[in-house]
Amino acid sequence: MEAYATTKGQVVIPAPLRRKYGIKAGTKFIVRDDGEAIILKPVNEQYLKNLQGSLRGKGALKILMEERQKDNVRE
């Protein structure tokens, strides 16, 4: 499949890929440059489900609470 960029840098994603990944009007994307390619990841329901629990056991809650305490002290 091929796609072309417009003068504004917009790219049309082919319909089969939009259907496959559940991309609709207004879908947000995470755009990443891995040094060799531009990667677009749609932020859709499946993406959010995959994130669920991904920070478990990594101390994220403790870090968040410490940051909130620091913010409260600053105010």
C-alpha positions in Angstrom: 0.0 0.0 0.0 1.1 3.5 -0.7 0.0 6.9 0.7 1.0 10.4 -0.2 1.5 13.5 1.9 -0.4 16.7 1.1 1.3 20.1 1.2 0.1 20.4 4.8 1.8 17.2 5.7 -1.4 15.2 6.0 -1.4 11.5 5.1 -4.5 9.5 4.2 -4.4 6.1 5.8 -5.8 3.4 3.4 -9.3 2.2 4.3 -8.3 -1.4 4.9 -5.9 -0.3 7.6 -8.4 2.2 9.1 -10.9 -0.7 9.5 -8.3 -3.1 10.9 -7.2 -0.7 13.6 -10.5 0.9 14.3 -9.5 4.4 13.2 -12.3 6.9 12.9 -12.6 10.6 12.4 -10.9 12.3 15.4 -8.8 9.3 16.5 -5.7 10.5 18.2 -2.3 9.0 17.4 1.0 8.6 19.2 3.7 9.6 16.7 7.2 8.1 17.2 10.4 8.3 15.3 12.5 5.2 15.7 15.4 6.6 13.6 14.4 4.7 10.5 10.7 5.1 10.3 7.8 7.1 11.6 5.4 5.0 13.7 1.8 6.0 14.2 -0.1 4.2 17.0 -3.8 4.9 17.2 -5.0 5.7 20.7 -8.2 3.6 20.6 -10.0 1.4 23.0 -7.7 -1.6 22.3 -4.6 0.5 23.0 -6.0 1.7 26.3 -6.9 -1.8 27.3 -3.4 -3.0 26.6 -2.0 -0.2 28.9 -4.2 -1.4 31.8 -2.0 -2.7 34.6 1.2 -2.0 32.7 2.7 0.1 35.5 1.8 -2.4 38.2 4.7 -3.3 40.4 6.9 -0.5 39.1 6.3 2.0 42.0 4.3 4.4 39.9 1.8 5.1 42.7 4.5 5.9 45.2 6.2 8.2 42.7 2.8 9.9 41.9 2.1 10.5 45.6 5.6 11.9 46.2 5.1 14.3 43.3 1.8 15.4 44.7 3.3 16.1 48.1 6.0 18.2 46.5 3.4 20.2 44.6 1.4 20.8 47.8 4.6 22.1 49.5 5.3 24.5 46.6 1.8 25.9 46.8 
